[in-house]
Amino acid sequence: IIFVYLIYINREISWLSFNERVLQEANDSEVPLIERLGFWALSACIAIAQYMQIKLDEQITKIYSQVILMEECRLSR
C-alpha cells in the first residue's frame, strides 16, 4: 500500500511540475505572443481536465455506493 501511495504522490508532483513549466512559458515575455496564448490555452485545458477528473470520480463513487446499497437492500429481504 505504501508503494502505491508513493507512486500516486510522484504522479501528482510530476503533474504539478508540468503545470508550473507551462505557466512559466505562458508568462515568459521572450516567447512570442501567439505561443504564449497557446500555453495559456493549454493551462486552461489542464485545469478543466483536472476539475472534470475530480467531478467524474465523485459521480462514479456516488453511483457505485448507490448500487452497493441497492444490492444490500435486495439481499437483506
Salt bridges, closest charged atoms under 4 A:
GLU12 OE2 - ARG11 NH2 2.88
GLU58 OE1 - LYS55 NZ 3.47
GLU71 OE2 - ARG74 NH2 2.83
